[in-house]
Amino acid sequence: MCQHLPACPRADRPDREAARVVAAHPEQGWSLLCNGALLFDDTGELLPDGRVIAPHRPLAATA
């Protein structure tokens, strides 16, 4: 899907969130990345092969 250089990380790689946004819908809470992954505002993901990645927000720092 990615047609620019350098190419974005594939959707099956751990660094997949570094791909460029090709369609953003903040009013609906999601963005489509160049590698075909859907990234949701809660940090969850839906990969092109149908796998779901649970939200993975960093834990709040404890004082």
Buried (B, 14 or more C-beta within 10 A) or exposed (E): BBEEEEEBBBBEEEEBBEBEEBEEEEEEEBBBBBBBBBBBEEEBBBBBEEEEBEEEEEEEEEE
